[in-house]
């Protein structure tokens, strides 16, 4: 049997080519995937208006507060717990 029937030559995403019941469940799964869970220096700059060095220091302070090693990721949840901001409020300002 030739596998040519599996090749799709279209500009549409693959999940749009699925049958209706699969398309609905796939769209639901895709809509539940968060953009990302960590916060970066540029995000802190954008949210707070801080300069680069102040944003770095804030992330270092958050790592120290939560006993994370140097260079460890700071999650949005960690940032929100430290600053008192809500996650929804922070996610509005995330870059990328």
Secondary structure, DSSP 8 states (H G I E B T S, - for coil): --GGGG---SSS-GGGGS-HHHHHHHHHHHHHS-S-SEE-HHHHHHHH---HHHHHHHHHHHHHHTT--TT--EEHHHHHHHH---HHHHHTT---
